[in-house]
Amino acid sequence: MKNSVNVGVIGLGGRGSGMIGVMAMMEDINILAVCDKYQDRVDNAVKKLVEKGRPAPMGTTDYNEVLNMPGIDSVYIATDWECHIKIAIESMKKGIPAAMEVGGAYTLDECWELVKTYEETGVWTMMMENCCYGEREMMALNMARDGVFGDIVFCSGQYAHDLREEVAYGEKNRHYRLRNYLHRNCENYPTHELGPIAMILGINRGNRMLSVSSVCSKSVGMKDYVRQHKDLRPTLGNAEFAQADIVKSFITTERGELIELTLDTCLPRFYSRGFTVRGTKGLYQEDGDMVYLDKKQYHKNEWNQKKFWGRAKKFERKYSHPLWQDTTKEMLDAGHGGMDWHVIRAWIVSVKNGTLPPIDVYDAAAWMSITPLSEISLQNGGAAVEIPDFTCGKYKNRKPKKDSIYDLK
């Protein structure tokens, strides 16, 4: 077991820059190198680490210098969506385990290449899906596995987040979402909602996804936002955004569950992941933080939803994951209410122990494949599209890992 881990960080936009701040809080992480294609971001990252009392890392605009740097134990990839899998594959081929940030794939071929590289090299990539480590997501996972909800029938989730400003000012802020929203129409960000659901339904671990059907609304939200902002009109005034305002994707599974994903980022709204679990004995619903079970005392109030707001708190003592029972203020302040801290620890513990990560290449390939498959479905009027079995049958005998408290057990 390693006492500490030498890390290279590739990609220093909002996500990468934020996460180096969290890593700098952890004594067993040594950040040896930082990289971005923009020099100012590299300089800012070096400065940030020095100000936090850390040694100045090597700064570079060429990620190959990070992959070729002696002593690197693992790399963290937070580049634009287009480069996630590409860099992860190159890292694996050099014998370096990778931590890859979330987002959808562009083709099925790159998902297959990710899996092929792992199987040929034995070097892993972990999908850094922090929502799998959300407090309520982990509690619902424990409840589902304890049979509280009965036989699970339906799960839903959404990436419901007003991103109009981030998208529209993408050129100014050098953000990749703008070019994606201009030229693609798909479920472009499926893993926040799908990851926790996949863990509950045992996807790639005794169960698998079979098909996806996607439908969408028209695309008017971004055009309206551009019209409201004079400074955007010279560059985007005549732009047509390919990305629909609302995309819904329906996924079937081998065991007969239905999964509903919603992408909702181009209209004014409050943030929500809409995480919901439905079974024969009851439900958990994130909006309202509700648990409803098949009990007589619940039935008396079934017409009054407000009676169930916040009721999930009553289940914390029995079903809250130990990670969240021991969470400190430092962890909560680290990012996204503690999820960022826990997903980093899951990655680092895997590197230190030399064990496979809890969210592996098969998960990454399956979850990320929803993006190109949804694109195909939308182009064909919502037709169902087959989801490949990236495990090639191994899912039937794969079980959740239980080597560490950070595993999703």
N, C-alpha and C positions, 0 to 999 in steps of 0.2 A: 504493500500500500504506500502510495506517495504521500509525503507530508504536505506538499504544496504542488500547484499546477502552474506551468508556464503557458501563458495564453497570448495569442495574437488576435487582434480585433480588426475585422475587415468590413468597412462600411461605417461611416461616422455622421450620418444624418441624424434626425431626431431620435430614432430608436437606438442606434449604435452609441451616440454620444450619451444618452441617458443611461444606458446599461453599463458603460465603463464607470460611471459614477457609483453604481450599485456594486460592481466588482471591486472597486477600490475600497469598499467598506469591509471586504472579506480578506482576512489576513493570509489565507492559504491560496490566494490567487495573485500571481505575479504577471502583470501585463508587460510583456517584452516588446511588443510591436503594435502600432496602430496604422491603419491604412484607409485612404479614401482617394478617389480620383481628383478631388478638389484639395489643393494644398492648404487653403485656409482652414478647412475642417481638420486636417491633420495637425496643423499648428495649434489649433484650439484644444484638441484632445491632449496633446503633449502638455500644454500649459495647465489644463484642468487637473491632470494627474500629478504634476509637480506641486500645484497648489494644495493638493490633498496629502502631500507628504510622501508621495511615491516617487521612485526613481524615474527619470525621463526615459520613456520607451523609444525605440527606433521609430521614426516616422517616415512613411513612404506613400507614393501614389501608385505603386505597382504591387499588387497583392502577391505576385510570384516571389517577391523578396521576403514576404512573411512566410510563405510556405517553404522556402529554402533556408530559413533562418535556423541555425543550430539551436537545439534545446527546446523548441516549441513542442508542447505536449498536446495542445488542442487549439483550434481556431473557432472564433465566434463570427458568424457571417450575418451582417445586417445591411446588405447592399440593396439595390433596387431588385424588384421581383425577378427580372429577367436573368439575373446572375446567381441567384441562390443555389440552384441545383448544380450549375456549371462549376462554381468554385468548390462546392462540397465534394463533387466527384474528383476534382483535381487534388483536393486535400487528402481524400481517402487513398488515392493512387500513390501519394507520397508517404502513406503510413500514418497520417495525422487524423485522429478523430475530429469530427466537425460538429459544431452546434449551429443549426441553420434556422434563421428566423422565419416567421410565418408568411403565407401568401400562396396564391395558386400557381400551378405549373402552366406552361404554355403549350406543351404537347405531351401526348402519352409516351412518346419515345424517350423523353428525358426522364420520366418517372421510371420507365423500365431500365434505363441506363444507370440510374441511382441504385436500384436494387441489384443489377448485374455487377456493378463495381463493388458493392458490399460483399456479395457472394464470392467474388473472385479474390478479393483482398483480405476479407475478414476484418476490415476496418470500418467502424460504424459512423453514421451521422445521426444526431438527435434532432428531431423537430422541436423547436423551443416554443411549444404552444402553452403559454402561461395560463390560459383559461382552464386547462386541465387541473391546475393547482388552485383554482378559485375556492374560497371557503365553502360556498353553497354547492358548487359542483362536486367537491369531494364529499360533503355531507350527503348529498343525494346519491352518490355512488355507493356509499356505505349503506344507506337505507335500501337502495334497490337490491344490493347483494344480500341483505338481511330479509328480503321478502316483504318489506313494508308496503310497497306499491303493488304487490301481487305479480302476475304475469304481465310484463311490460308489453304494451301494444303500440305506443306512439311516443315519439320524442320530437321536439322542435327547438329551434334556436335561430337567432338572427344577428346580423351585424347591422344594427340600427344606430346610425351615428351621422350627424349632420357634418359632412365633409366638404361642403360646397366651397368654403374659403380655401381649404388646403388644396383642393383640386384646381380651382380657378387660378390661384396664384402659384401654380406649379412651376411656371417658367421662372418667375422671380425667385422662388425658394428652392429651385432645382430639385423638384419633387417629381418622381416618376408616375404618380397617379394621373397627372394631366394627360400624358400621351396615351395611357391605357384607356382613360375615359373617352378620349377623342376617337380611338380606333378600334376598341373591342367592346363587345356586349356579351357578358357572361356573369356567372357567380364568381367574382374575382377574389373574394376573401373568405373562403369557406371554413377555415380551420378553427376559428374562435368558437363557433357554434358546434361544428361537427366533432371536434376533438373530445370534449367531455361526453357527448352522446355516444361516440364510438367506444369509449371505455365502459360505459354503462351497459351497452348492448353486446360487448365482447367481440367487436369487429376485429378481424385478424386473429382472434383467440377463441375459436369454436364457432364463430359466426362470420358472415361477410356481406358486403353490399353487392347487390345484383344489378340494379339499373338506376338511372337518374332521368327524370323528365323535368324540364325547366320551361317556365312561361314568364312573360315580362309585361310591364306597362310601356307606355310611350316614354320618350325622353324629352322632357321640357324643363326640368328643374334647373339644370345648369345654364341653359340659355336664358332663363328668367333671371338667374343670379347675375349673369354677365350684364344683362340690360340694366340692372340696378346699380352697377358700378362703372362709372365713366372711365376710370383708368384701365379697365379691362377691354373696353370696346375696340381700341385700335388693333389689338392682336386677336381677340376672340369674338368680336362683334358678329362676324359672319360664320363662326365655327358651328359645325354640326357635331353634336356629341353622340357617339354610337352607344354609349352605356345607357341602358334603360334606368329610369328612376327606381323602379322596384323589380327585383327578380326573385321568383320563388322556384325552388328546386325540391322535387319530391323523390326520395330515395327508398327503394325497396331492399329488404334484406332476406337472407336465406331462411331465417327463423320466422319471417312473416311480419316483422315490425315495419312501420312506416316512419320515415324521417322527413321533416319539413325544414328547409333552410330558407331564410329570407335575407336578401341584400337590400339595404334601404339607406342610401348615403347622399342622395341628391335633393332631398326635401327638408324643410325645417321640422325638427323633432328633438325630443330628449333622447339621451343615450340609453340603450338597452340591448342585452344579449338575448332576451326573450326565452331563456332556458326553461324548458318544460318537460316533465316526465309524466306519462300517463300509463296506468296499469289497472288491472281488474280490482284492486283494493283501494286505489286513490291516486293522488297526484302531488307533484311539487311544481310550483310556478314561480319563476323569478320575479316577474312584475307583481308587486304586492307582497313578495316573500311569503307565499302561501303554501300550506300543506292542507289537503283535504282528504280525509280517509273515510272508508265505508263504515261509519259508526252512527248509531241512532242520534247521539247528541249533535253530530255534524249535520244530519239530515234536517233538523229543526231550523237550521239557518241557511239551507242551500240556496235560497232565493236572495240572500243578503251577503254579497261577496265581501263587503267591508268587515264582516265578522271574522273573516279568515286572514285579513291583512296582518302580516307580521307573525303569524302562527308558527312559521318554521322555526322560530327561536326556541320554541318549547322542545324541539328535538335535538338541540345542540349538545346537551349534556351526554346523551347516549350515543349520538351518531357523528358528532364533530370529529374530524380526523385529528390525530395527535399533533400533526404539524400546526394546526390552527389552535389547539389547546395551549401550545407553548409559544405562540407568536408574540414577539416583542414589538415595542413601538418603533424601534429601528427597522425591523422588517416591514412593518406596515407603511412606513414613510419611504421605503426604498422604491416603490413604484407600483401602480395599479393595485393599491391596497394590500400588498404583500405577495401577490402572485409572482411578480418579477423575481423577488428574493428566492422563492421556493423553486422556481424553474431553473434558476442559475445553480442552486445547490444540487438539484437532481443531476444536472449535467456534470458538475465538478466532482460529485461523489462517484459517478460512474467512471470518470477519468482516473481518480485517485485509486479506486478499488480494482480497476481493470475489468469492470463488468459491463454488460450491454446496457444501454440506457432504457428507461421505461417507455419512451416514445421513439420507435426505431425507424429504419428505412422503409419497412413495409407499411407502417402507419403513415409516414410522410408521403409515400407514393400514392396510397389509396386516397388520403384526404385531399392532396393537391390535385389529383386527377379530376376531381369534380369540376375544376375550372374549365379545362379544354372540353370535357364531356358536356358541360352545360352549354358551352358555346355551340357545339354541334347540335344539341337538342333545340336550342333557340332558332338556329338556322333552318331547322326542319319542323317548325311549327309546334314545338313541344313534344316531339316524338321521344319515346323511351330509348335510351342509349345504354348499352351494356357496360358495366364497370368491370374491368379486368380483375382477376385474382392475382395480385402481385406476389402472393406467397406460393403460387403454383401448387395449391393443395395443402401446404404445411399448416395453414390456419386451423385445420381440423384438430390438430394435436398441440397447438401452441397455448400456453397458459400465461396469465399475468405473472410477472416476476415478483419475488418477495424477498429480495436480497437486502433491501434498504427501506428505511422509513419514507424515502422519497419516491419509491415505486408506487404506482397507482394500483394498490392492492385492495 
